[in-house]
Amino acid sequence: MKKLAFDIGGTFTDFVYQDGTATHILKVPTTPDDPAAGVLAGLAQLENAAGLGVAELDIVLHATTVATNAIIERKGGRTALITTAGFRDVLIIGRQKRYETYDLYMQKPAPLIDRRDIYEVEERVGHDGDIVTALDEASVNRVIGQIAEGAYQAVAVVLLHAYANPAHEQRIEAKIAAALPDIHISTSADVSPKYREYERTNTTVANSYVKPVVSNYVSRLQSALNEKHFERDLFIMQSSGGLVSPDFARDYPIRIVESGPAAGVLMARDVGEEEGYAHVIAFDMGGTTAKLGAVDDGEVAISPTFEIDPIRYKRGSGLPINTPAVELLEIGAGGGSIARAERGTIIVGPESAGAEPGPVCYGGGGTTPSVTDANLILGYLDPNFFNNGAMTLDLDGAKRVIDQEIARPLSLTTEDAAWGVHLIATNNMEHAIRVVSVEQGRDPRRYAMVAFGGAGPLHAARLARKIGVPAVIVPRNAGVGSATGLLRADVRLDASTTRLMRLDEVGGEELRALYQALHERVRTDLSRLGLPGEPIWSRFAYMRFAGQGFEIHVPLPDGEIDASFPAKAEAAFRAVYGARHRFSDDDAAVEGVDWYLAARVETLKSETTNELAASSHGAAKSRQAYFPESGGWIETKVLKRHNIENSQVVGGPCIVEDPDSTIVVPPGDTVEITANGHLLIRIESEKSI
């Protein structure tokens, strides 16, 4: 079976091609202004170098940052919002909670649309779904006329309590579609049928905002593949870790915002399982950002909501998106993160040099120092063996810019300035990993770190020592980890609804009817995919004690929903709550809030090869590298990964080179190749927390 997976990142686009006998990997620079152009360039290289025949592919798997970038850069389509009269300012008001309690100048996340783009209609639905005020058709017609005059590309329809009764939203959607057939429409009852007005509104608006961009991109990608006579299945990764069809991605583009990072966490889960670790911290550091996720007891942590474009790692500082996603924390700490001297110290990120112009050492016109420039100066990177020798790095240029912009203003030597950039980037990630681990009740000493991405293995060992993680696994093909994760994913679709109900007052029939409606919605979406086989179904809910403000994720029992089901659901909640908080109130009533049904269709998976193709670049034996732990510059052994023998243990300091990444092993640590072909770094000592 021939499979192609590719992941568009902020700096590089990564490809993994399996032709049935071998695995071919490739990294090409991302083209931010036209992501599809970079994809086509990569396909052309694979056709020439690996004999890729697009028409012969059985499946193509894709992860992309197109939707993410459209939101972060505010480059989505011109979007209008139609809402209930009196609720025009929901997006502007947001939530009362402050992410910086004592910052008098704190800035709230800016809405994706301006107030002038928000229109009101006369109607009202009660929280129980009853019609309080009938929809005023005249106000709807007036608003549609205003939208037509405003040259909008997309419309979001978000009415009060539409999750309980979508009739008014559906009527408005039908009238817009009849009057403006070319406009993109999203309704909250379809995109985010949940309560909490601000989050529901923001999610629906974001879906409409990126629809024109994602639709155009997916159409161009499909056209390019069709021109190469590809006639099989194309799937796109969701934020929740499942694959969906291009049509589904067009309709619900907000669900693919975190597609690349989600694929990486899936890969980290499987690699951890192969090496005997059920608890894993996924650490993905690329050229633009670093992403952190968690795997608990072999299960990827999933959150019902996530935030886009947060300010550093402050929860509540980003735009809330009310769709399931792999639990991730993303910070501006990548190889391209810009470093500068400011107020007598070194600041790193969150701004990035990106793919264009890139770090100074790339020779693409960059003028500001970056983390990659610093790592090159420190001897961690071979200037003649970057990206498997496809790029030659400019060491003199890196030294010049670090010296001019950081070393001289701070009265440091060039290597001390470069070390400062490396150390501060690592410290930034240490704080982020504490948010993912310690602040979520996870003890890092019980976890292994799976490090991937082009820059992740450079920083992983030092980061692990700082946080107390005892082992770091660098998987095969670590530099294209997210693309590899796509090959391990299944098709997954889910549906949800909000129904606030006390479990001691609800009957089995009511829950059975609720899940029957969800089942029909998922079945409809599955029928669009045309996949063979019966899906694997699972139920879960977000539940709480009565009186609490937020909920926790609770897997629900399989089997028939009968009169005993509410009691079983309550027991499941109490077990999960007690395990997480070490406390349970036996006298408190339990409420279910959001109810979910998921369907998973397994795809045919194949393992990546254990062997990496040997590069024509000769194997280096040693070079000078900077390790303050050993007093500074020392002659450091450099190994090619494919030349390390199974069970051979190598002590640090050393550097291990892959065609797609470089691994730094500090003094005191050891590295070895496992039976599965992964690199295992054992950290010298654990740090108390």
N, C-alpha and C positions, 0 to 999 in steps of 0.2 A: 504494500500500500504506500503510495507516494503522498506525502503531506508537506505543506508549507505553512509556517507560522511567522508572522512578523509583527513587531511592536514599534510604534512610532513614539520615541521619547523626545525630550526637549533639545537634546544635542545630537544623538545618534538614532538611526532607525535600525533595529536588529532583526536579522533573519535566521531562521533555522529551517533547513530543508532536509527531509528524510526521503531518500529514494528507494528504500526497502532493504538496502545493504549497508549504507553508511549515512552519517549525519554531516551536513555541510553548514557551517555558520558564517555569517557575514555581518559586518557593521558598516553602514554608510552614513555620511552626515545628513541630518534631518534638514529639510527645506521648509522653514517656518511659513513663508508666504504661500507655499503651495505644497502641502505634505504629500500629495499624490506623486509629485515629481520625484521626490526621494525614493518612494516605493518603486516607481518605474525604473529608476537608475539601479536600484538593488536587484530587481528582477533581471535586468540586462546583464549585470555582472554574474549572477548565478547561472544564467543561460550560457555564458561564455566559459566560466570557470568550472562549473559543476554539471554541465549538461542538462540543466533544468529545462524541461518541456512543460510549459504552463498547461497546455491542452491535455497532458497526461496526468495531471494532478488529480487525486481522488478527493481532496479536501483542502481548503484554505482557511486558516484561522488568523484572526486579526485583533489587535488591541491598539487603541489610538488615544491621543491627547487632544484631538480636534475639538471636542466639546469643552474640555477643561480650558484650553487656551482661549476659546471664544469668550468664556465667562471672565477669566482672569484679565484678559486684555480688553474686555468690553468691545468685542468685535462681532457680536451676534447680530441677528436681524432686527430691524425696527419693529418693536412689539408694543401692542396695546393691551390693556387689562380692562375687562368688564367685570364690575363687582356690584354688590348690593348697595343701594343708596345708604349713605352714612358710614361706609367702610372704605372710603377712598384712601385713607391715610394709614392703612394697616402696614404696608411695607415701610413707610417712613417711621412710624412709631416703633415697630419691632417689639423687642422684649425689654422689660424693665431691668432685668439682670445685667450688671456691668461686669465685663471681663477684667477690668482693672478698677477695683473699688475706689482707690484713692487718687486716680489720675484725673485731675480737673479738666484736662484737655483731650480726654479719650474720644476717639472717633468711632461711631457706629459703622457697621458694614454698609457701604453705599448700595441702594437698590439698583437693580439692573435697568430699570426704566424710570423716567422722570414723572413727576406728579401730573404734568400736562398730558401724559399718555394714559391716564387712568380715567375711566368713564363709569358712571353710575346708572343703574336701572332700578325702577321701582318694583320690588318684590320682597318677600320674606318667607323663609321656611323655618319652622321651629326645630329645636334640638332633637325632637322625637320624629321628625319627618313630616309633621302636619303642615299644611299650607296656611300660613298666617295672613299673608297678603298675596293675592294673585299676581302673576306676572303681567306688568303693564306693557302690552305689545307696542304702544305708541313710543314709549321711552326706548324700547329695543330698536325700533326702526330709526329713531333719531340718532342713536349711537352708531348704528351700522353706517348711516350716511356720513357721520363725522370720521369714522375709520376709513371709509372709502376715500374721503378727501385728504386724509393724512398720509396716504401712500405707505401704509404699514405692510410689512411682510408676514407678520404673525399676530395672532390674537390669543390671549389667555382668558378663560371664563372661570371666575371663582366667586361663587355665591355662598352666602351664609348657610352653613349646615347642609351643603349639597351632598355630603357623604351619606346623610340619612335619607335624602330624597333628591335624586338628580334630575327630576322632571324639568325644572326651569332651565338648568344648564343645557340639557339636551335640546330643549326648544330653541334657545338662543343659538346653539351650535348649528342646528338645521337651517335657521334663517340666515346666518352668516354664510354658510356653505352655498346656499341658493343665490345670495346676492353677490358674493365675492368668491367664486370657485377656485381661484388660484392662491388664496391666502392659507397659511398654516394655522390650524386651530388646535388648542389644547383645553380640555376641561378638567377641573379639579377632581370631579367624580371618576374620571377615567385615569388620570395621572397619579393622584394622591388622595384616595378616598378615606381620609383620616381627619380627626379633629385636631385642634390647635391651629388657629386661624393664620397666624403669621407664617408658620412653617409650610402649611398647605398652599398658601398664596405664593410664597417665594418659590416653592418647588414647581408649581404649574407655570408661573411666569418664566422660570429658567428653562423649562422644557420647550416652551414656545420660542424663547429667545435664541436657542441653539438649533432649533429645527431647520431653518433655512441653510445654515452652515453645514450641519451634518448631512442633510438630505443631498445637497450638492456634492459633498465629498464622497459619500457612499455611491452616488450615481456615477461619478467620474471613475471611481475605483472599479465598479462593476463593468463599466464600458471598456476600461483598459484591459480587464481580464477577458472580457468577451472578444475583444479584438485579437487576443492571443488564443481564441477558441477554447477558453475554459468554460465547461458546461456542467460542472459538478457543484458541490455545496460550499458556500462561503458563510462562515459564522464569525460573529463579533462578540468579544468578551463583555459581560456586564460588570458593574461595580460589585455585585454580590458574588462573583466567582463562577457564573454560569455562562454558557454560550447562547446567543440568540441569532435570528436571521437578520439580514440587512433591512427587510421591511419593518421588523420589530424595532430595530435601532433607529430607523427613520421616525417612527411614530412616538417612541419614548427615548429620545437621545439623552435625556437626563440620567438614564440608567447605565450609560456607558462612560460616564465622566471619569471614573477611577478604574477603567478597564485594565490598563497596563499594570499598575501596582497590585490589583487583585490577582492577576495571573501569577505574579511573582510570589505572592503568599501561598498560592496553591502548590507551586514548585517547592517552596520551603517546607511545607507540611510533608510532602512526599519524601523529600530528602531526609528530613528528620526521622520519619518512620523507617526508612531504609537503614539508618544508622542507630536505631534503637532509642530515639528521643521522642517522647510524646509531647513534651513541652518545648516550644520553639519560639524564638524571637526572630522575625524576618527583617533583615537589614539590607535595603536596596539603595545603593548610592550610585547615581548616574552622573551625567554631566551638569544637570541643572538643579536637581533636588535630591534629598534623601527621604526615603519612605520606610516607616517602621510599622510592622504588624505583629500579631501574636497568634500562636496555635496552642490551645489548651486541651490536654488529654486527646491529642490527635484531631481535634476539631478546630477549623478556622473560626476565629472570633468574628461574628457578624453583628453589625449595629443597625438598628432600624432607621437611623438618620446619620448624616455626616455633614461636614462643613466644607465649602469651597472657598479657597483664597483666605484662610485665616491669617491673622497678624501673628507671625511666628507660630508658637504652639499654644496660644491662649484660646481655650474653649469659649465659645460664644462670640469670637471676634470675626468669624466668617459668615458666609451666607448659608443658612440651614437648608438642607435638602432632605425631604421626607421619603426617601426610598432606601431599601436595604443595601448595605455596602459592607465589604470586608472592613473590619475595624482597622483604620490606618491613621497614622500621624505623618504629615508631610511638612518638611521644613526646607528653606532655601539654603541647603548645604550640599552642593554637588562639586564635581571637579571644576566646573566653570564658575563657581561662586567667586564674586569679586572681593578682593581684600584691599583695605585702605588703612592709612594711618589717620587717626582722629582723636584729638584731645589727649595725646600722649600714649595712646594704646593702639592695638591692632583690632580692626573690626572685619569680620568675614560674613558676607551675604547680607540680606537674602537675594540681592541682585545677582544676576548671572550673565556671563558673557555669551551663554547659549551656543547655538551652532554657528551663528553669524553675528559678530566676526569670530567668536571663540576665544580661548585663551591666547595670550601673546605667543606662546611656544608653538601654536598651530600654524603660525605664519599666514593667517587669514585677515590680517589688518587689525587685530585686537590691540588695545593700548593700555589696558588696565590689568594689574596683577591678579592672578587667580590661584585657587588651590592646586590645580594641575601644574602651574608654573612652579609653585613651591615644592611640590613632590618631585618634579624633575631636577630642581637644584639640589635637593637632598640626596639624590642618587637612587631614589626608589624606582624611577622609570628609566628605561633604556631609550635614548633619543632615536635609535635606529630600529627599534622593535616595538613600536606603538601601533596598536590595531593590526597585529600580525605583520608589521613592516610596511603596511599600506601608507603610513604617514611617517615623515621624519620630523622630529621636534627640534625647535630652535632653542638650544640651551643658552646661548649667548643672549638672545632676546629676553628669555625668562630672567636671567641674572640682571640684565640691564633694568628691566621694569621694576623688579623687586627692590633693587638697590635705590633707584630714583624715587619711587613712590612710598617705600616703607622703611628701608634700612637707614637712609640718610636723615629723613625727618625725625626718626626715633633714636639716632646715634647708635645703630646696631650694625653688626657685620651682616653680610648678605645671607650667610647660612643661618645666623640667629634669627633674622627676619623671616626667612623661609620656614624655619622650625616653628616660629611663633604662629604663622599662618596655619600650618598643619595642626598644631596643638589646639588652637582656638576653634578650628573647624571640628576637631574631634570633641572638644568640650561642649560645643553647641549641640552635637548629636548625643552626648551623654545626658544632657538635660532632657532632650526629647525622649530618649529611651527610658528615662525614669518616669516620664508621664505615661508611657505605654505599659511599663512594668510595675514599679513600686506604687505609683499613685492609683493603679487599678487593682491593687491587692496581689500582684504577682511577684514572687520572690525570684530575682534573677539567678540566684544560686541553683535553682531547680531547672533552669532553662539552658538550652544550647542556642547559640546564635548561628543562623544560616546567612552568610554574607554573599551578596552577588551584586550585579551591576558593574560597570567598568571601573568604578572607583571604590566600591565597597570593601573588597579584600585588602586595599591599601591601608585602611583605617581600622578594620574590624578587630584585630588582636588588641590594640591599645584601648579601643573602646570597651571591649569585653572586660579587660582588667579593671578599668575604672568603675564599671558598674557591678562587677562581681560574677560575671558569667564564666563558667569554668571551661567551656569548649566552644570553638568556632569551626563550623563546617563550611568549606568553600566548594560548592558542587561543581561537577563537570559543566563546562560551558557557562561559567558563572557570569561572564560579561554579557550574555544574552539570556539571563535568567527568566525574565518575564516572557520572552518569546518561547522559551522551553516550557514554561508553565502553561501556555496555551495548549500544548500537546497533551497535557494531563487533565484538561477540563472536560466536563460533561455539559450537555445542553440543559439549561435550568430555566424554568418559568415559574413565577409565583403570582398570587393575587392576595389582596388584603382588604379588610374593611374595619371601620371603627364601630363597635357596639359596646357601650359601657354597661356592664351588667354584673350584679353580685352573684357569685356562684352558688350561694345558699338560697337564692331566690329564682334561679333560672332552671328550666327543665331541659331534659335531653332533646326533646322535639325541637325546641328553639335553636339549639346549637346545631342540630342535624340540618335544619333548613338553612342556617347561615353557611355551613360548610358545603351544602349542596349548591348554593349560588356561587360560591368561590370555585367549586369544581367545574361548573359550567363555563365560567370565565376562562379558566386555565385550559380547558379542553378546546375552547374556541381558538385560543392562541396557538395551541399545539397543532391544531388542524392546518394552520397556515404554514407550518414547517414541513408537513408531509413526511415525518420521520416514521420508520417502521418500529414495531415493538411497543410494549406497554411501559409507561413511565413508572418510576418509583416515587410514591407519594409520601409526603410527610406534612404533619401539622405542627404549628407552634403558635404561641400567643405572647403578647406583652401584658403582664399582669402586675398587680400591686395590692398592698393592704388598703382597705377603704380609708380614705383620708390622705393618702400619700399623693405627691404631685407627679411622680415619674414611675416608670415601670421597668421590669426586667424581662429578659427573654426566657421563655419556658417551653421546652419541647413537650408536646402533648402526646397522649397514648395513641397507638395505632388501633385499628380494628373498628368495630361498629360503634356508632355514637348512640347510646341508649340512655336509659334513665340514670344509670350509675356514672355516666361520663362527667358531669359537673364535679362530682366528688373526687373522681380520679384526677381531673385537671387541678383541683385545689390541692390535692396531695402532691402533685408534681411541682406546683408553685412553692409550697412550703419546703420541699426538699431542696430546690434550687436556691431559694432565699436563705435557708439555713446554712447551706454549704458556702455561700458567698459571704454572708454577714455574720456567721456564727451566732445567729439569734433568730428567733421566730416567735411571734406573738400568737399563741394558741387561741386567744379569745377574740382576736380581730377578724373581721370579715374579709374575704378576698374578692377583688374585682378583676374581671377581664376587660381590657380596653381595645387593643388591636388584635385581630385574628387573622392568621396567615395560613395559606395552603401552598405548598411547593411541589412541583413535578420535575423530576430529574430523569433525563434520557441518557444512558451511558453511551459514550462514543468509543470507537475502536482505538485503543492507545498502543503506542509502541515506544520502547525505551530508546533513549539516545545512546549512542555508542560510547563505550568506555575509553576508546582511543581517540586522541586528537591528532589530526594530521600534522606530521612534523614539518616545521617551517624550514625554508631554505636558509634562513638566517642561522649561522653557526651558534652552537650552544656556548654561552658565556660561562666562564669559570669563577670570576670574581670582579668586583669593582668597588670603588670607594663609595660608601654610603654613610649618612649621618645618623648616629644613634647616641643621643645624650646619655642613655642608660649605660653605655660603655665608654663614655668620655668624649664623644664627638665623632669625628671621621675615623672610620676603620675599614680595613679591607674586608669585604663582605662576600661570602659565597653566593653565587647566583645559579639557580637550577632551572632547567626546563621541566615543566610538569610531567611531560610524557617520558622523561628519562629517570624519574624517581621510581624505584622498584617497589613492588607491593611489600608492605610491612616494614619498609626502611624508615627509620626514625631519624630525622635531621634536627639538630639543635639550632636555635637562633643565637645570634642574628643571622638571618638569611633572607634571600628574596627568591620567590618562585614565579616564573614567567609562564603565562598562558598566551595563546594567540589573541585572546579577547580580554584579558585582565592581568593584573600583577598583584601578587600576594606578598605582604611584608610580615615577616615573623620576627618580633623583637627579641632581644637577649632574654634568656631564661625560659622562653616558650619552646615547644617542639612541634614539628609538623610531620605528618605521615600520610601515605596513600592508603585508603581503606579498600576492603574487598570490592566495594561498589564503585571504585574509581573516584571517590571524592577526597578532597584534602581535609584532614582533621588537625586543627591546631589546638593543642592542650595548653591552657593558660597557666603560667607559673604558680600563681596563688590566687585565692578568692579574696575579694574585698568585703568586709562586713558592711552592712547597710543600716 
